[in-house]
Amino acid sequence: MTGSAREFVVEADGGSRGNPGPAGYGAVVLDAATGETLVEAAEYLGVVTNNVAEYRGLLAGLRAAGELDPDATVHVRMDSKLVVEQMSGRWKIKHPDMKPLAAEAARVFPPGRVTYEWIPRADNKHADRLANEAMDAGARGEQWSPSTSTAELDARAADRAAPAGRTAGSRRSEDRATAAPAGAGEAADVAAAGGNAPPTGEHLPRTTTRTGAGSAVSGGAAAGGASRGGRGEGDGGEAAVSGGGAIAGERVSRAARTGAGSAVSGGAEAPAAADVRAAKTVASPGWGPPDMGAPATFVLLRHGETPLTPQKRFSGSGGSDPSLSPVGREQAERVAESLARRGTIEAIVASPLARTRETAGIVAARLGLAVTVEEGLRETDFGAWEGLTFGEVRDRHPADLDAWLASPDAEPTGGGESFAATATRIAATRDKLVAAYAGRTVLLVSHVTPIKTFLRLALGAPPESLFRMELSAASLSAVAYYADGGASVRLFNETSHLR
């Protein structure tokens, strides 16, 4: 630490469906040197105007930056010409609803420590998507949650799909856009706000109606402490290594974006691009490189229910190899529809067991993709415990069960596979697949123990963490693997597509 004041970039946006109408804002605080996302903020505001929502986004971003370092200097980037010109002192603020918001924003940092820049909406994707998420959440009667957000992922995915020159790097402070004048759409906003109209003949891409999703401020890294629970779940060893509650609502799923707000300057944006990578971008430390390229992202899908799942029986790779139940097939259809809406999966790899191949086949048919079978993704072999409940194993093999619970090197009765052996297998499979699918998003259809092991290894968590994670049938999790060897868990036990 040098003791010198930090430099932040704040990107903010707001939108209203109807102007006035149901509205929300989004704001992002970035490290000016690295481009790393430090804080995201979003909130559903109820019925307000577009401009009020934009000012609320600005205020939230400045406050978040002030909480990180009250002595920092801040460069604000927004696609609202009105807010930028008014806060820069070049246009008067006449609207009574905006005067107090502008005054409050001006007080967050001392004069001279905040600068403002207009940027095209296509360069403000992250904040725009946060505002959209806030409005979507409000429409559902919910508040926006940072743990469910895929806004940063959306922005990165859209940047990758954008024409040359419009990349994620263009969002960083060193690539600041030249301030552009407002056009008819912005002039209408200005007039409605009671401000000075911009000169004629000037253009700024702008849409008032937005789609999106709801409230709160979060730190940059994705959330997720494992919650406690018992030792047994259902569907075999799959059940036995399952824990209690799910990690705080990390979500892959997001309703498909529709409406004018989903358009991006320079070309149409893919529907529900938020789910493209099922992860929120690199959680690299501030001193790391600003961009390590697109990661290999594994979207980890546990198969749908089998007849053994609700009975909470061990069901590994050494047992009866059950197929999906009618409930399990319905779950697979639902996850297939959810993944199809996102349009982000580029390949599908499945365990060789029947339940995973059947689940993968249902998803593949919906996505129009082929399924590659990978032996390394199979479930742990639970030996003589296959088909038994946890209680039955406790009654019949108490000493072996105690040893298994105490040590990852212990094998189930009858020569099954230890968790240590499973971890070795999964690590080798991970390395193989990361090399094969670098920079791509791949759906891995597997089982409880392998998926938990992917997550455990990515987190550097101890083996006993396997007993402290809940993994539901047909749930989605995600891990991103980067070129420097780092991994970032982006999602865990997401099941909203089943509700």
N, C-alpha and C positions, 0 to 999 in steps of 0.2 A: 504494500500500500504506500502510495506516495503522499497522501494527505491532500492532494489537489482535488478541486471540485470535479465531479463527473459531468459528462455531457450526455444528454439524452435526446432521442427523437421521439416525439409524440405524434402518432397518427390517429385521427379521430373522425367519426362520421355519425350521422343520425339519419333516420328516415321516418316517414309517416305514410300510412296507407289511407290516403284521402286528403291530407293536408288542409285542415286538421283531420286526424284520424288516429287509429291505434299506432303508437310510435315506440321507437326504441333507439338506443345509441350503442356505439361500440368505440373502444379506445385501446390503443396499444402503446406501451412504453418500450422503446428499443435502446440498447446500448449503441451510442453513436459510433463507437470505434469498431465493434464487431458485427453489428446488426442483430445481435441476439435479442430475442423477445424476453423482457424482464417481467412485465405485468400485462395482463389482459383485463379489461373491464367492460361490462355490458349491463344494460338494465332495460326492462320494459317500463314505459312511462305512462301508459294510459293514452288518452286522447289529447294530443298536442300537435302543433304544426311541425313541419319539416325543419324549419330554422331553429325552433326551440330545441328540438332533439339534437341538432348539430351542436348548439351551444352547450347542451348538457354533456355531450360526448367530449367536447373540448375541456370542460371543467373537470370531468372525471379523469381524463388523461393527465391534466396538469396536477391534480391532487395526488394521483398515484405516483407521478414523478417526484413530487415534493416529499412524499413519505419515504421514498427510496433515498433521497439526498436533498434536503432543503437548500443546500448551497449550490446545487447543480445549475448548469445552463441548459436551456431547452430550445430545440428547434421544432416547431409545430408544422405538420404537413396535413393539409385537408383539401378535399375536392370542392369545398364550399367557398366560392369566390366572395360571397357575402361576409362570412365569418372572418376570413383572412383579411379582407380589406378593412372591415370595421375594427378588428383587434389591432391592425397595424396603424390605425388612426387616419386612414385615408378616406374612409366613408363614415358618415354620421350614423349613429344608432338612434332611431326614432321610435321603434316599436316598444311599447311599455313592457311586454313580456320578456324582451331580450336585454333591455338595459340593465336590470339587476344581475342577470347571468353574466353579461360581459364585464360588469364591474367586479363581480366575485372572481371571475377568471383572472382579471388583471391583478388581483390582490394575492394570488397564490405565490407568485415569485416577485421579487423587487423589480422595478422598471429596468429595462435594459438586459435582463437575463433571459427573456423569451423572444424569439424571432418567429415569423410566420411565413409560410410559403404555400401557394396554391399548387396542387398537383392534379393531373387528370384522374378521373375516377378509376381508371384501369390500374393506376399505381397505388390505389388506396383499398385494395381488395381485403386485406386482413381486417381493418376496422369496419368496412362495409359488411363483411360476413358476420362479424360480431353483432352489429346492429340487426341484421337479418335474424340471427339466432334469438336475439332478445325479443323481437316481435313474434316470432314463431312460438316461443315459450309463453308469451303473454296470451296468444290466441288459444293455447292449451290450458290456460288458467294456472300456469306455473311461473316460477322465476328462473331466469337464466342461471345455469350452473357451470363454473369453469371446468369441472370434471367431465362434462358432456360435450364440451366445445370441440369442434373440428375446424374452427375458422382459420387458424394458422395453416393447417394442412390444406384447406381449400385454396388459400392464397398461393401457396407454393405450387400446388398442382396446376392452378390456372396460369401461373407464371411460366411453368414448364411447357404448357400448351400454347402460350402466346407466341406471336411472330418474333423473329430475331430482334434483339434490342430491347424487348420488353420482358425482362427476367427478374428473378427475385432480387438480384443485386441492385436493380434500379430503385428498390425501396430504401436503400441505405442513404445516409445523409450525404455521402460524397457524390452521389449521382442525382443531385437535386434538379428538379425540372424548372424550366424557365416559367415564371408566372404568366399564365395565359388569361386573356380577358373573358368575361362572361358573355354568353349568348342569350337567346330568347328565353330558354328555360330558366337560366339563372336570373335574368332580368325580372321574370315573373315572381320568383322567390323574393328578390330584393324589394319589388314593389309591394308585395304582400306584407313584408316585414317592416315597411315604412322607412326603408333606407334609401340612399342615393342610388339611382339606376346607373349601371355601367354604360360606357360609351356604346353607340350602336355599331353594328357590323362586326362585333367580336363574338367569339364562339367558345363555349365551354360545354363539354358533354355532361348531361345531367338527367337523371330520372327521379321523379318524386315518389312514385309507387314502388315499394320494395317488398320482397318476401323475406322471410327470415325466421328467427327464433327467439328470450329472456332475462338475471340481475345479479350483481355481486362483483367483487374484484378478486382476482386470483394472482398468485405468484406465477412466474414463468413456467416452472416445470410441471408436468402432468402429475395429478394427484395419485394417491392410492396407498393407504396402509392396509395390509391384510387384516381382516377381522377374525375374531376367534370363532371356534366352533368345535364340534365333536370330531371323532376320528372316522366316522363312517358316512358315506353317501350311498348312492345306488349305482348299479351297473358295475359292479365288481371293482376290485382294486381301484377301479375307477371310483367306486364309492368309498372304499376304505381310506383313500388319501384325501378325501374332500373335507373341507373345513366348514365353518359356520357361515357368516354373512359375506356378501360381496363387497369388494372395494368400492369406495364411494362413486358409484354411477359413471365411471368412464364409459363413453358411448362411441360406438362406431356408427350407429344408425342415425340418420337424419332425413327428414322428409325431403322429397325432391323439390328443388328451388323452382319457382315459377314466377311469371310476371316480369314487368319491365326491369325490376331491380336486379334480375339475374343476368341482364345483358352487360357485356363488358366492351368498352371501347376497343375497336380493332377486330371484333369478331365475336361470335356467339360462344358463350361459356357452356361447357358440358353440364348436363343436369346433375345436381347433387355432387358437384365436384368435391365437396367437402369430404366425402368418404373415400376419395381416391386412394389415399395411402393408409387410411385407418390409423393414423398416428398424427401427432401434431408437429412435426419437424424436430430438428436436432435439439436435444437438451444439452448442448455442449457448454462447458464452463466458459466464462467470459474471456479467458485468456486463450481459448482455442481458436482455430481457424474459423473465419466467418462462414465458409461454405465448403463442405466436404463432398458436394455432389449428392445426387439422389441416392437414398439408401435402398438396400434390398429390404422390402417390408413384407413380413409374414403375417397375414391375417389368419389367425388360428381358430378354426371352427371345430368344436367338439361335435361328434355325430349326434343324431337325434336319438330319442329314447328307444330302447329295446324292451322286451317283456321283463328283463331282469332289472331295469333301471328303477322303477318305482318300488321294487322289492329290496333295493339296496344290497345287491349281491355282488361279490367279486366277479368280474367278467374281464379277464385279461386275454392274452394271446394264446393261452394253453387250455382254454375251456371249450365250450360248445359253439362258439362263434355265432351268436344269435344275429338275426336280421332285425331291421327296424320294426317296431310295432306300428299300428295305424296312427297312433299319436306321434311317433317318431317321424313317420313319413310326412305328416302334416307340418311338423316343425321344420323339416327339411325344405318343404315347399315355401314356407314363410321366409326362411332365411334366404332362399333363392330369389324371391321377389325383392327382398330388401337389398341384396347385393346387386340385382339387376338395375334397381333404381339409381344406385350409385354409379354404375358403369365403370368400376375402377379395377376390377380383378383382371389380371392379364394371363394368368395360368392357374391350374388347379393340380395339386399333388395330394394323394391320399394314402393312408395306411392300407395294407392289403386285406384287412379284416372286413367281413361282410357288411357290418353296420356303417363303416366309414366309406366303403366303396359305394354303397347304396346312397348314402347322404351326398357324397361327391357327385354321383351320377345325376341326381335330381337337380343339383345346383348347376352342373355342367350343361344339362339340357336347356335350362333357362338362359344361361349366359352364352350358349353357342361355343363352348370350349371343350377340349378333350381332357381326359383325366390321366395323369401319370401316376403310377403306383410306386410308392417308395417303402421298402421293407423297414427302413429305420424309423418310420412313424408309428409302428405297431405299438399296442399297449404292452405293459409289463406282463410277464408270465407269472401268475400267482400260484402256480403249483397245485398242491392239494386243496388250496383254499378256493379254487375256481367253483363258482356256483353257490358258495356259502355266504351267509350274512356275517357281519362283523361279530354279532353275538354268538353265532354258531362256531366261528373260529375260536373265539374266546373260550367256549366250553370245551372244544375238542383239542386245541393246541395252545394252551395258555402260555407255556414257556416260550414257544416259538414266536407267538404274537408279541410278547413283551420284548423279546430280543429285536424283532422287526421294527417295533415302534421306537426302540432306543438307539438303533444303529442303522445307517444307510447301507452298511455292508452285509447285514443279515438277510438271508433268503427266506422266502415263505417255505412252509413245510413241503417236503417232497421235491426240493430242488428247483424252485421257481427262480425268478430273476430279482436280484437286489436292486434297491433304488440307486446304489452306486453304479451298478452295471447299466441300468437304464440311462443314467446321466451321461456315462461315457458314450453310449450309443447315440443319444440325442445330440451331444456335442459334435460328434463326427457327422451326423446327418445335417445339423445346422451348417457346419462349415461347407459341406458339399453343396447344399442348396443356396447358400449365400453366394458362392462362386458361380453357380449356374444361373442365378437370377439377379445378378447385381443391377441395381437401379430400377428393379421392377416390383410390382405388387403381386404377391402370390398367395392364393388361398391354400392353406395346409389343413386337410381334414384328418383329424386324429382323435386322441383319447385324453382322458383326464391326466394320467401321469405324464405322458409326453408333453402335453401343453403346459402343465404346471412346471415341468422341468425346463422348457424353453424360457418361461418367465423367471424362474428361480435363477437360472444361469445368467440371464440378462441383468438381473438386479444384483447379482453377487450375493444372494441370500443363502443361508445355511440350509442343509438338507431338511431339517425339521420344519422349514417353512411350507413344505408340501402338505403338512397336516393343518395348516392355518389358512388355506385358500379354498373358497367355494368355486366350483366350476359346474355350471348347469348344463344340461343337455341342450344342444343346438345353440350354445352361447358363442360369442365372438370375443377374441382377445387379439392383441396386435403387438408386435415388436419390430422396431426398425434397426437395421444393422448398417453401420457406416464404414467408410473406407479406412478410417483409422483404427478399426477393430472395436470401436465402442458400440454399445447397444442401448436402445431407449424403449422402455415399455410404454406403449401409447394407449392401450385399452385392456380392460380385464373384465371378463364375465358379462359382456353386454347382451341383454336379452329383450330389449324393447321391441324388437321385431316379432316377438312371440306374444305380445300383449294386444 
